[in-house]
């Protein structure tokens, strides 16, 4: 029984370390907000005022004209806003984007 507990704890620690290393890759600037809900509440609040594009405009002003990262609806995402970001994305279509 003790072996099973030690194995489980060791496996969990190794798994968590691997996840942390994979999230340290070069990411665009931006915030991911609160765990699970991310920036969904901020986006919904701005959307209720009738100007959902202000969410994107504020992020573009704060982080980058071309792209930024955010988290909404329990999903991490990157927004490509500028022409150069769009060009980069579509010229490297099979290299940068992983489809499901």
N, C-alpha and C positions, 0 to 999 in steps of 0.2 A: 504494500500500500504506500509506503514511504517513497519507493522508487517512482511510483506513478505520480505522486505529488511533485517530486523534484523534477521529473521529466516535463510535467505540465507547466510548471513555473519557468523552467529553462526555455522551453519552446515559446512561451508567451513573450519572454524578454527578447529573444532573438527576433521574433516576428515584429515586435514594436520597434526595435532598432532598425530593422530593414525598412519599415514604413517611414521612419523619420529620415533616413538617408535618401529615400526616393523623393521626399518632398523638399529636399534642400537643393534641388536642381535649379537652374536659372529660370526664374519665373518673372513675368512682367510685374511692374509695380501695382499696388492695390491692396485692398483689405478683403478679408474673408468674413468679417463680422462675427457674430455670435455663433457658437457651435450649433449645429443642426439647422437653425433658422437663417443663418447668414445675414445678408442684407435685405431679406425679403420684406421685412416690416418697413424699412426705409423706402424701398421701391413702391410698396403698396400705399404708403402715406402720401408720397409725391403723386402717385397715380390717381388717388382720390381727389386731389386738387385739380385734376384735369391736365397736368403737364408731365406725363411719364418720361418724356425725352429730357427733362431737366435732370433726372438721375444720371443719365449718360453724360450730359453736358458738364455736370459738376465733377464727375469722375475724370473726364477728359481734361478739365481745367486743373484738377488737383494732381493727377498722376502723369498722363501722357496724352498727346493728341492722337497717337496712333493705336495704342492698345493698353488695356488694364485688366487686372484680374478681379473677380468678385465671386460671391457665393450666394445663390438664390435657389429657393425651392429644393434644398438639400443637395445641390449640385455645384461643384466648383466649375467656373467658366472663365474664359478670356474673351473680352470684347475687342474686336478689330474695328477701329473707327475710321482712321485716316486712309487716304488713298495708298500710301506706301505700305500700310499694314495689310490692306486688301490684296495688293500686288504680291507681297511676300507670301501670304496665305495661299493664293491660287497658283502661284508659280512653283510652289513646293507642295502641291496638293497631296501627293502620296508619301511625302516624307514627314510632314509636321502634324498631320491630322490622323488620329486613330479612330476608325469608325467601329460601330458595334454591330 
